[in-house]
Amino acid sequence: MRTIRILLLVVAIPILLIGNSASAQTTVSPKAQDIYLQAVKSLENRDINTGQNLLEQVVSLDSTHLKANLDLMRIYFAQRNYDGAESLAKRLIKLQPENENNWIALADIYKATESYDELLKVFDTLIELKPDSPAFYYDKAFTLSLAEKFEAALDLYNQIEKKFGVDDRLFAARKDIYMRQDNTKKAIAEAKAYLAFKPEESNPYLMMANLYLDIGEPKDALKILDKAESKFPNEAYIPLTKADAYHSLDMNDEVFVELKKSFVNESLPIAVKIRTIYNILQEYDEATSSRIAVELSKTLVKSHPQQADAQAVYGDIMLQSGKYAEAHAAFIKALGLNKTLDFIWEQLLQLEVSMNKLEDAQKHGLEAVDLFPNNAMILLYTGYAHLLDQKYAVARSFLEEALNRANPDNSNLMVQIYSSLGDTYHALKMDATSNVAYEEALKLDSNNTYVLNNFAYYLALRKEGLSKAASMSKKANEINPDNASFQDTYAWVLFQQENYKEALVWIDKAINLADEPSSTLMEHKGDILYKLGNQKEALDFWKKAGQFPDAESNEKLHQKIKEKTYVD
């Protein structure tokens, strides 16, 4: 039996270099500039692959094209191609050695690769370029601490204090270094000094409380936080930190009370609230985390009813809680507030397919494709919705476009696309092409039970490659021994190999394991019994199969019942 899967894909958010800009360029190659403008259009349309290829052509034609070098460097950085990004950053520095943004870009790359010695040299240069900018001094001191050159970092922080004056960052930075040196006494002293420096602000209290949490003293943290709360009753981070302290003491009811306090506080950024909800899901047992996350997500949408991301989070939590109708309504509301968030479209389409809302999935898929024509996952879900609705030609067009737009390095996505194409091509009687699609999927994931099962089942239906079909079906059952559909497939492969006794064993396994009997299982058992000479019992199973609603259009089954004989 072929299986239907729910597509579950992880959306990856790219990291981009921020804040860099290229100065005006006096002369560029006209041909290079024309290609660059094409690249910009591709990037604006979210066609990253085409845009990247065009940018690479530009810098090959004209290595001095500042904007092309900069844009390509950002793409390489997002792809974690740090060698390529470093080469382009150095080229930009050579072209514009006085432009601090080029040096900052190189610093970003060295931060990502943890090349601290090289990073320190960059900050030395930036300090020379901007001697009155404290930011680069702080960056250098922080890099020294990352490189575990603690005394040098402390010395530089002292120099910063003399040059620029006392600053909140100094207390936090020195405290962190003392903690890394396991010098709790000095860390506490630094936190107390900060508290003495700014006793009428909440941040010193929060730093002290978090320090006590870090050293495993949640009760001391609560004492500080209670005092802070009496002075700063509207500070949202105080109850949020109290929740951490109560969590350390396994006082979950108190955790929830404090989190509710912080969530109804309008001053707490919505991004912090969202991050807190997902942290809860990771840090508590399933029952506790689900209860708290559901209640907090309800508070979130009540506090931010017109925020699309709040509605999307609520929908996601409802989805994880198995409340599909509520999740669906939340995703629809989120998109009504903001249609430009592609990840919400992806979640909506996935949910509608899983709920068998195929018409809705097709309608929303078309709308999403208009907005995001290069989003391979949206194309995939839209195609899959048409596939399940037996609109195979339409499904083929979307799935082939998904294949064209997908990042080939995203193997999970590629397997989903190839396997869906395999199903589609089979339905369109493009048997050879279907086989190729399944083979491509198995090259990427040889243990994908969905692909192994469906490929085997369709080969068995066509009575071709039965030895290969048996091997794949057996493997699928070894990997997942508790799947009735996989067992039915193996029974049918054995049937086609005329191994009827063994086929009967496997069809019985499938029937016994299935949550509910199906027309296909009943018909297959009847076929096997007929071949074993049990014509009367075979007819009984065919009749049982004919009682299912989906059997109404099964002409071959009705012919078997009418003629009381097996029909191939």
C-alpha positions in Angstrom: 0.0 0.0 0.0 1.4 3.5 -0.9 1.6 5.8 2.1 0.7 9.5 2.4 3.1 11.6 4.4 2.8 14.9 6.1 5.6 17.2 5.0 7.7 18.4 7.9 10.5 20.7 7.0 12.7 22.9 9.0 12.8 26.5 8.0 16.4 27.9 8.2 16.8 31.7 8.8 20.0 33.1 7.1 22.5 35.3 8.9 23.3 38.4 6.9 26.0 41.0 7.3 24.4 44.1 8.6 25.3 47.8 8.3 27.8 47.7 5.5 27.5 50.1 2.5 29.5 50.7 -0.6 30.6 54.2 -1.6 29.9 55.6 -5.0 32.1 54.1 -7.7 33.6 56.3 -10.4 34.0 53.8 -13.3 32.6 50.4 -13.9 32.5 48.1 -16.8 29.2 48.8 -18.7 28.7 45.1 -19.3 29.4 44.3 -15.6 27.0 47.0 -14.5 24.2 45.6 -16.8 24.7 42.1 -15.3 24.8 43.6 -11.8 21.4 45.2 -12.3 20.0 41.8 -13.4 21.5 40.3 -10.2 19.8 42.9 -8.1 16.4 42.1 -9.6 17.0 38.4 -9.0 17.8 39.0 -5.3 14.8 41.3 -4.9 12.7 38.4 -6.2 14.4 36.1 -3.6 16.1 34.1 -6.4 19.3 33.8 -4.5 21.0 31.2 -6.7 20.5 33.2 -9.9 21.5 36.4 -8.2 24.7 34.7 -6.8 25.7 33.4 -10.3 25.2 36.8 -11.8 27.2 38.5 -9.1 30.0 36.0 -9.6 30.0 37.0 -13.3 30.2 40.7 -12.4 33.2 40.4 -10.2 34.9 38.1 -12.8 34.4 40.8 -15.4 35.2 43.7 -13.1 36.9 42.9 -9.8 36.6 46.6 -8.7 32.8 46.6 -8.8 32.2 47.6 -5.2 28.5 46.8 -4.8 28.8 43.5 -6.5 31.7 42.5 -4.2 29.8 43.6 -1.2 26.5 41.8 -2.2 28.4 38.6 -3.1 30.3 38.8 0.2 27.0 38.9 2.1 25.7 35.9 0.3 28.9 33.9 0.9 28.7 34.9 4.6 25.1 33.7 4.8 26.1 30.4 3.2 29.0 30.1 5.7 31.4 30.2 2.8 33.8 32.2 5.0 36.9 31.7 2.8 35.0 33.3 -0.1 33.6 36.1 2.1 37.1 36.8 3.6 38.6 37.1 0.1 36.0 39.6 -1.0 36.3 41.6 2.2 40.0 41.9 1.7 39.4 43.0 -1.9 37.0 45.7 -0.7 39.6 46.8 1.9 42.3 47.0 -0.8 39.9 49.2 -2.9 38.8 51.3 0.0 41.3 51.0 2.9 39.8 54.0 4.8 36.3 52.6 4.7 35.6 51.3 8.2 32.6 49.3 7.0 34.9 47.0 5.0 37.0 46.4 8.1 33.8 45.7 10.1 32.7 43.2 7.5 36.1 41.4 7.8 35.7 41.5 11.6 32.2 39.8 11.3 33.9 37.0 9.3 36.7 36.5 11.8 34.1 36.5 14.6 32.2 33.7 12.8 35.4 31.7 12.3 36.7 32.5 15.8 39.9 33.7 14.3 40.7 35.8 17.3 44.3 36.8 16.5 43.2 38.1 13.1 40.2 39.8 14.7 42.5 41.6 17.1 44.5 43.0 14.2 41.3 44.3 12.6 40.2 46.1 15.7 43.7 47.6 16.0 43.2 49.1 12.5 39.7 50.3 13.4 41.0 52.0 16.5 43.6 53.7 14.4 40.9 54.8 11.9 38.5 55.9 14.7 40.5 56.6 17.8 37.6 58.4 19.5 35.1 55.6 19.0 34.7 53.6 22.2 32.9 50.7 20.4 36.1 49.3 18.8 38.0 49.4 22.1 35.2 47.4 23.7 35.2 45.0 20.8 38.9 44.5 21.1 38.7 43.9 24.9 35.8 41.4 24.4 37.9 39.6 21.7 40.8 39.4 24.2 38.5 37.7 26.7 37.2 35.3 24.0 40.8 34.4 23.3 41.2 33.8 27.1 43.7 36.6 27.4 41.9 37.7 30.5 44.5 40.0 32.1 45.1 41.9 28.9 41.3 42.3 28.5 41.0 43.6 32.1 43.9 46.0 31.5 42.2 47.3 28.3 38.9 47.8 30.2 40.7 49.9 32.7 42.2 52.0 29.9 38.7 52.4 28.4 37.4 53.7 31.8 40.3 56.2 32.0 39.7 57.4 28.4 36.0 57.4 28.1 34.7 57.3 31.7 32.7 54.8 33.7 30.1 52.9 31.7 27.6 50.1 32.5 29.4 47.9 30.0 32.5 47.9 32.1 30.9 46.3 35.1 29.2 43.6 33.1 32.4 42.9 31.1 34.7 42.6 34.1 32.1 40.5 36.0 32.0 38.1 33.0 35.8 37.8 33.0 35.9 37.1 36.7 33.3 34.4 36.3 35.3 32.8 33.5 38.3 32.8 35.9 36.1 31.1 38.5 36.7 34.1 40.8 33.2 34.4 42.2 34.3 36.8 45.0 35.5 39.4 42.5 32.5 38.9 40.3 30.1 39.6 43.2 32.2 42.6 44.1 31.9 44.0 40.6 28.2 43.5 40.6 27.9 45.3 44.0 30.1 48.1 42.6 27.6 48.5 39.7 24.7 48.5 42.2 26.4 51.3 44.2 27.1 53.2 40.9 23.5 53.2 39.8 21.2 52.3 42.8 18.2 53.9 41.2 18.2 51.8 38.1 17.0 48.2 37.7 19.8 46.8 35.5 22.3 46.5 38.4 19.8 44.5 40.4 19.1 42.3 37.5 22.8 41.7 36.9 23.3 40.8 40.6 20.3 38.4 40.5 21.5 36.7 37.4 25.0 36.3 38.9 23.4 34.6 41.9 21.5 32.3 39.5 24.8 31.5 37.6 26.5 30.5 40.8 23.6 28.3 41.9 22.1 30.6 44.6 18.5 31.2 43.5 17.3 32.1 47.0 19.8 35.0 47.1 18.6 36.0 43.6 15.0 36.1 44.8 16.0 38.4 47.7 17.6 40.9 45.3 14.7 40.6 42.9 12.1 41.2 45.6 13.9 44.3 46.6 14.1 45.4 43.0 10.4 44.7 42.4 9.5 47.0 45.3 11.6 49.8 43.7 10.7 49.1 40.1 7.2 47.6 40.0 6.8 48.1 36.2 10.1 46.5 35.2 9.2 43.5 33.0 12.5 41.8 33.3 12.2 41.4 37.1 9.3 38.9 37.1 11.0 37.2 34.1 14.2 36.7 36.1 12.2 35.6 39.1 10.7 32.9 36.9 14.2 31.6 36.3 14.9 31.6 40.0 11.7 29.6 40.8 12.5 27.2 37.9 15.8 26.5 39.6 13.9 25.7 42.8 11.4 23.5 40.9 8.5 25.8 41.9 6.6 25.6 38.6 3.4 27.3 39.8 5.4 30.3 40.9 7.2 30.2 37.5 3.9 30.5 35.7 2.7 33.4 37.9 5.9 35.4 37.3 5.8 34.7 33.5 2.2 35.9 33.3 3.3 39.1 35.1 6.0 39.8 32.5 3.8 38.9 29.5 1.1 41.3 30.3 3.7 44.1 30.6 3.7 46.1 27.4 7.3 47.2 27.9 8.6 43.6 27.4 9.4 43.3 23.7 7.4 40.8 21.8 10.5 39.1 20.5 11.5 38.3 24.1 8.1 36.9 24.9 8.3 34.6 21.8 11.8 33.5 22.7 10.6 32.8 26.3 7.8 30.5 25.1 10.1 28.4 23.0 12.6 28.2 25.8 9.9 26.9 28.1 9.3 24.1 25.6 12.9 23.0 25.8 13.5 23.4 29.6 10.5 21.7 31.2 8.9 18.3 31.0 6.4 17.8 28.2 3.2 18.2 30.3 4.4 21.3 32.2 5.9 23.0 29.1 2.8 22.4 27.1 0.5 23.8 29.8 2.7 26.9 30.3 3.3 27.5 26.6 -0.4 27.3 25.7 -1.3 29.8 28.4 1.5 32.2 27.6 0.7 32.1 23.9 -2.9 33.0 24.7 -1.7 35.9 26.8 0.6 36.9 23.9 -2.2 37.2 21.4 -4.4 38.9 23.9 -1.6 41.5 24.5 -0.6 41.8 20.8 -3.8 41.0 18.8 -2.6 42.9 15.8 0.9 41.4 15.6 1.2 38.7 12.9 4.1 37.0 14.7 2.1 36.7 17.9 -0.7 35.0 16.0 1.8 32.8 14.2 3.4 31.7 17.5 -0.1 31.0 19.0 -0.9 28.9 15.9 2.4 27.0 16.2 1.8 26.2 19.9 -1.8 25.1 19.1 -0.4 22.9 16.3 2.1 21.3 18.7 -0.8 20.7 21.2 -2.8 18.9 18.5 -5.4 21.7 18.4 -5.5 21.9 14.6 -8.6 24.0 14.1 -7.3 26.7 16.5 -3.9 26.6 14.8 -5.5 27.0 11.4 -7.5 30.0 12.5 -4.4 31.6 14.0 -2.4 31.2 10.9 -5.2 32.6 8.8 -5.4 35.6 11.1 -1.6 36.1 11.1 -1.6 36.2 7.3 -4.5 38.6 7.3 -2.3 40.9 9.3 0.9 40.4 7.3 1.1 38.3 4.1 4.8 38.8 3.6 5.9 36.2 6.2 6.7 33.1 4.0 7.2 30.8 7.0 3.5 31.3 8.0 2.4 30.3 4.6 4.5 27.2 4.8 3.0 26.2 8.2 -0.5 26.9 6.9 -0.1 24.8 3.8 1.4 21.9 5.7 -1.4 22.0 8.2 -4.1 22.2 5.5 -2.7 19.2 3.8 -2.5 17.2 7.1 -6.2 18.1 7.8 -7.1 17.1 4.2 -8.3 20.6 3.5 -7.0 20.2 -0.1 -9.1 22.9 -1.7 -8.0 25.4 0.9 -4.4 24.3 0.5 -4.6 24.7 -3.3 -6.2 28.1 -3.0 -3.7 29.4 -0.4 -0.8 27.7 -2.2 -1.6 29.7 -5.4 -1.8 32.9 -3.4 1.5 32.1 -1.7 3.2 31.2 -4.9 2.2 34.6 -6.4 3.9 36.3 -3.4 6.9 33.9 -3.2 7.5 32.4 -6.7 11.0 31.2 -5.8 10.1 29.6 -2.5 10.7 25.9 -3.1 8.8 24.7 0.1 5.7 26.7 -0.9 5.9 25.2 -4.4 6.3 21.8 -2.9 3.3 22.0 -0.5 1.1 23.5 -3.3 2.1 20.7 -5.6 1.5 18.1 -2.9 -2.0 19.4 -2.2 -2.8 19.0 -5.9 -1.2 15.5 -5.9 -3.4 14.3 -3.1 -6.4 15.7 -4.9 -5.5 13.7 -8.0 -4.8 16.7 -10.1 -1.6 15.2 -11.3 -0.7 17.5 -14.2 -1.0 20.6 -12.0 0.9 18.9 -9.3 3.7 18.1 -11.7 4.1 21.7 -12.8 4.5 22.9 -9.2 6.7 20.1 -8.1 9.0 20.5 -11.1 9.3 24.2 -10.4 10.1 23.4 -6.7 12.9 21.2 -7.9 14.2 24.0 -10.1 14.1 26.5 -7.2 15.3 24.2 -4.3 18.8 24.5 -2.8 20.5 21.2 -3.8 22.3 21.3 -0.5 19.0 21.0 1.4 18.9 17.2 1.2 15.7 16.9 3.3 13.8 19.2 0.9 15.2 17.5 -2.2 14.1 14.1 -1.0 10.6 15.4 -0.4 10.5 16.9 -3.8 11.9 13.9 -5.6 9.6 11.5 -3.8 6.5 13.6 -4.5 7.6 13.7 -8.2 7.9 9.9 -8.1 4.3 9.6 -6.9 3.1 12.1 -9.5 4.9 10.6 -12.5 3.6 7.2 -11.5 0.0 8.6 -11.5 0.7 10.1 -15.0 2.0 6.7 -16.2 5.5 8.1 -16.7 6.9 5.0 -15.2 10.6 5.4 -16.3 10.6 9.0 -15.1 8.9 8.0 -11.8 11.7 5.4 -11.2 14.4 8.0 -11.8 12.8 10.4 -9.3 12.6 7.7 -6.6 16.3 6.7 -7.4 17.3 10.3 -6.9 15.5 10.5 -3.6 17.2 7.3 -2.4 20.6 8.6 -3.4 20.1 11.4 -0.9 18.5 9.2 1.8 18.8 5.5 1.3 16.8 4.7 4.5 13.8 6.9 3.7 11.0 4.4 4.4 8.3 6.5 2.6 10.3 6.3 -0.7 11.3 2.7 -0.2 7.7 1.7 0.4 6.1 3.7 -2.5 8.8 2.8 -5.0 8.4 -0.9 -4.1 4.6 -0.8 -4.2 4.5 0.9 -7.6 7.0 -1.6 -9.1 4.8 -4.4 -7.7 1.7 -2.9 -9.3 3.6 -2.8 -12.7 5.0 -6.3 -12.1 8.5 -5.0 -12.8 11.7 -5.1 -10.8 10.1 -7.4 -8.3 13.4 -8.5 -6.8 14.4 -4.9 -6.2 10.9 -4.1 -4.9 11.1 -7.0 -2.4 14.5 -5.8 -1.2 13.3 -2.2 -0.7 10.0 -3.2 1.0 11.8 -5.6 3.3 14.2 -2.8 4.3 11.3 -0.4 4.9 9.8 -3.0 7.3 13.1 -3.6 9.0 13.5 0.1 9.7 9.8 0.6 10.7 8.4 -2.7 11.7 5.1 -1.3 13.0 3.6 0.2 9.9 0.6 -1.6 8.4 1.0 0.1 5.0 4.6 -1.1 4.7 3.5 -4.7 5.7 0.8 -4.6 3.0 3.3 -3.5 0.4 5.6 -6.4 1.3 2.6 -8.8 1.1 1.8 -7.4 -2.4 5.3 -7.8 -3.6 5.4 -11.4 -2.4 2.0 -11.9 -4.1 3.4 -10.7 -7.4 6.4 -13.1 -6.9 3.8 -15.8 -6.5 5.0 -16.5 -2.9 1.4 -16.7 -1.7 1.9 -18.4 1.6 4.4 -15.8 2.8 2.2 -13.1 1.4 -0.7 -14.3 3.6 1.5 -14.0 6.7 2.3 -10.4 5.9 -1.2 -9.4 4.9 -2.4 -10.8 8.2 0.2 -8.8 10.0 -0.9 -5.7 8.3 -4.6 -6.3 9.1 -3.9 -7.0 12.8 -1.7 -3.9 13.1 -3.9 -1.5 11.3 -5.9 0.9 13.5 -8.9 0.3 11.2 -9.4 -2.1 8.3 -9.3 -0.7 4.8 -10.7 -1.7 1.4 -7.2 -2.2 0.1 -6.2 -4.6 2.9 -9.4 -6.6 2.5 -9.1 -6.9 -1.2 -5.4 -7.9 -1.1 -6.2 -10.6 1.4 -9.0 -11.9 -0.8 -6.6 -12.0 -3.8 -4.0 -13.9 -1.8 -6.6 -16.4 -0.5 -7.9 -17.0 -4.0 -4.4 -17.9 -5.2 -4.1 -20.3 -2.3 -7.3 -22.0 -3.5 -9.6 -20.6 -0.8 -12.2 -19.1 -3.3 -15.1 -18.9 -0.9 -13.1 -17.1 1.8 -11.6 -14.9 -0.9 -15.1 -13.8 -2.0 -16.0 -13.0 1.6 -13.0 -10.6 1.8 -13.7 -9.0 -1.5 -17.3 -8.4 -0.3 -15.9 -6.8 2.9 -13.6 -4.6 0.8 -16.6 -3.6 -1.3 -18.4 -2.2 1.8 -15.9 0.7 2.2 -17.0 4.0 0.6 -13.7 4.3 -1.3 -14.4 1.0 -3.1 -17.4 2.5 -5.0 -15.2 3.4 -8.0 -13.1 0.2 -7.9 -14.4 -1.5 -11.0 -12.0 -4.4 -10.8 -13.1 -5.3 -7.2 -16.8 -5.3 -8.3 -15.9 -7.5 -11.2 -14.2 -10.0 -8.8 -17.3 -10.1 -6.6 -19.6 -10.5 -9.6 -17.6 -13.2 -11.4 -16.4 -14.8 -8.1 -12.9 -15.0 -9.6 -9.6 -13.1 -9.4 -9.1 -10.4 -12.0 -5.6 -9.3 -12.7 
